Structure formats: C-alpha cells, structure tokens
C-alpha cells in the first residue's frame, strides 16, 4: 500500500506521476531522453545501466521493469545478458566498455565522489566516449532519484514476473506520461 493516495492498482512510478503529472512529465521526459534519445550507447545498454543501478539500490520495481525492457531490447539471443550482469558484472559477456561504464554507474550509486580518474581512464581505454561516460553517470544519478521516489512512497510493486514482462514491452516503445484513469 502506497504511503499516499495514488491511483489504485497502478504499479511503480506510473502511479506517482499520475498523482502529480506536473512534476511527472519532466521525470518521463528525462527518462525518454536518457534511455531512448540519440546516443552511441544502444537502448539496451542504457536500460542495462538503469537496471544495474536499480538492483544496487534494492529497488525491486525499477530493477524488474527496466530489466524486462533491456531483455526485450537485447532480443531473444542476448536477453540472458541482463541476468548475467546482475549476477556478476565482471563475468558477464559484455564489452570492456560496458563493464567500465557499469563500474562507474555503480560508484555513482554509492556517491558521485566515488568515481575516480582511473575509472574514467578505464572507460576511455575500453572505447567509451566522453558523451557515453557522461550519459552513464547521468543515468545512474537519475535512477538513484527514481528508485528513491518509488520506494520512498511505497508504490505498488508487483511480485508476478509476468507483470514486468508486459511493462518491459510497453517501455520499449518509449516513456510517455500515463493518462489519468477515468
């Protein structure tokens, strides 16, 4: 049960932005730019960063919904990458660049001051551009906020994995502010 009176039966951040759409629109616009906007990182890679940070923050709703979106974006052949990253990022079958970017994202999750020059150098050595490093940091920082928003107001968090599979399919199409229920 959410801590505030949000639309019943609407899970996660959707209920919160429906409660306050004048702030929610900007959160959704930020998610749209970060996760679906122009980037040399694939949409799947950006969703993976969001998933990883949400997992480290123990935000089950965001981790599960963004993992579902990442699985959809990776496609059937590579969907297991998401689970392997959550299990052990260093052993996961991802590029050195993604390992370095996830390392940076994980440090941002703790504190931005945890990111050291050698972390940036490792990402650059793996082929990450300044823009990709910037975006990994901003995705990580934004998801720390999103995770705390969802968990801080105790929004509905479904336990059924199938609920997240459907969310993932919807999220792949983009982040559009939900309309109030009639």
C-alpha positions in Angstrom: 0.0 0.0 0.0 1.5 3.3 -1.0 2.2 5.9 1.6 0.0 8.4 -0.2 -3.4 8.2 -2.1 -2.3 7.3 -5.6 -4.4 5.6 -8.3 -5.2 2.1 -7.1 -3.7 -0.9 -9.0 -1.2 1.2 -10.9 2.3 0.0 -10.2 5.6 1.8 -9.5 6.4 5.3 -10.8 3.3 5.4 -13.1 1.0 5.9 -10.1 3.3 8.6 -8.7 3.4 10.6 -11.8 -0.3 10.2 -12.3 -0.7 11.7 -8.7 1.4 14.7 -9.7 1.7 14.9 -13.5 3.1 18.5 -13.4 6.3 17.0 -12.0 6.0 13.6 -13.5 6.1 14.9 -17.1 9.7 16.1 -16.5 10.7 12.8 -15.0 9.3 11.0 -18.0 10.9 13.4 -20.4 14.3 12.8 -18.7 13.9 9.1 -18.9 12.9 9.4 -22.6 16.0 11.4 -23.4 18.4 9.3 -21.4 17.0 5.9 -22.4 15.5 6.4 -25.9 17.2 9.6 -27.2 20.1 9.8 -29.6 23.2 8.0 -28.2 26.0 5.8 -29.3 25.1 3.5 -26.5 22.3 1.2 -27.5 18.9 1.5 -25.9 19.5 -2.0 -24.4 22.8 -0.8 -22.9 21.2 2.2 -21.4 18.4 0.1 -19.9 21.0 -2.2 -18.5 22.7 0.7 -16.7 19.3 1.6 -15.2 18.7 -2.0 -14.2 22.1 -2.3 -12.6 21.8 0.8 -10.6 18.2 -0.1 -9.5 19.5 -3.5 -8.5 22.2 -2.0 -6.4 19.6 0.3 -4.7 17.4 -2.7 -4.0 14.6 -1.1 -5.9 12.7 -4.2 -7.0 10.2 -2.4 -9.1 12.7 -0.4 -11.2 15.2 -3.2 -11.4 12.5 -5.6 -12.7 10.8 -3.3 -15.1 14.0 -2.0 -16.6 15.4 -5.5 -16.8 12.3 -6.5 -18.7 12.8 -3.6 -21.1 16.5 -4.4 -21.5 15.7 -8.1 -22.3 13.2 -7.0 -24.9 15.7 -4.7 -26.5 18.6 -7.2 -26.4 16.3 -9.7 -28.1 15.9 -13.4 -27.6 19.5 -14.3 -28.4 21.1 -11.9 -25.9 18.4 -11.4 -23.2 20.3 -13.5 -20.7 23.0 -10.8 -20.6 20.8 -8.9 -18.2 20.7 -11.7 -15.7 24.4 -12.4 -16.1 25.2 -8.7 -15.4 23.0 -8.8 -12.3 24.7 -12.0 -11.1 28.3 -10.9 -11.8 29.1 -7.9 -13.9 32.8 -8.7 -14.3 32.0 -12.2 -15.6 29.1 -11.2 -17.8 29.5 -11.5 -21.6 29.6 -7.7 -22.2 32.3 -5.5 -23.7 35.1 -4.0 -21.6 33.5 -0.6 -22.3 30.2 -1.7 -20.8 31.9 -3.2 -17.8 33.8 0.1 -17.2 30.6 2.1 -17.6 28.7 -0.1 -15.2 31.6 0.2 -12.8 31.2 4.0 -12.9 27.4 3.7 -12.6 27.9 1.5 -9.5 30.2 4.1 -8.0 27.7 6.9 -8.7 25.1 4.8 -6.9 27.2 4.9 -3.8 28.3 8.5 -4.2 29.4 10.6 -7.2 32.7 11.2 -5.3 33.5 7.5 -5.6 34.2 7.9 -9.3 37.9 8.3 -9.7 40.1 9.4 -12.6 41.2 5.8 -13.1 37.6 4.8 -13.5 37.2 7.3 -16.3 40.5 6.2 -17.8 39.4 2.6 -17.8 36.2 3.5 -19.6 38.1 5.6 -22.2 40.6 2.7 -22.7 37.6 0.4 -23.3 36.4 2.8 -26.0 33.9 4.9 -24.1 33.5 8.5 -25.3 33.1 11.5 -23.1 29.4 11.5 -24.0 28.9 7.9 -23.1 30.7 8.4 -19.7 28.5 11.5 -19.2 25.3 9.6 -20.0 26.2 6.6 -17.8 26.8 8.9 -14.9 23.5 10.8 -15.5 21.5 7.6 -16.0 22.9 6.3 -12.7 22.2 9.5 -10.9 18.7 9.8 -12.3 17.9 6.2 -11.4 19.0 6.8 -7.8 16.4 9.5 -7.7 13.8 7.4 -9.5 14.5 4.4 -7.1 14.1 6.6 -4.0 10.9 8.1 -5.4 9.3 4.7 -6.0 10.5 3.2 -2.7 10.1 6.3 -0.6 6.4 6.5 -1.3 6.0 2.6 -1.2 4.4 2.5 -4.7 2.8 -0.8 -5.8 5.4 -3.4 -6.6 4.0 -6.5 -8.3 5.5 -9.8 -7.4 4.5 -11.6 -10.6 7.3 -11.6 -13.2 4.8 -11.6 -16.0 3.6 -8.1 -14.9 7.2 -6.9 -15.6 7.4 -8.6 -19.0 4.4 -6.6 -20.1 5.8 -3.4 -18.6 9.1 -4.1 -20.5 7.2 -4.4 -23.8 5.5 -1.1 -23.1 8.7 0.7 -22.0 10.5 -0.3 -25.2 8.1 2.0 -27.1 9.2 4.9 -25.0 8.4 6.9 -21.9 5.1 8.7 -22.3 3.3 10.2 -19.3 0.4 7.9 -18.4 -3.1 9.4 -18.6 -5.3 9.7 -15.6 -7.8 6.9 -15.2 -11.4 7.9 -15.9 
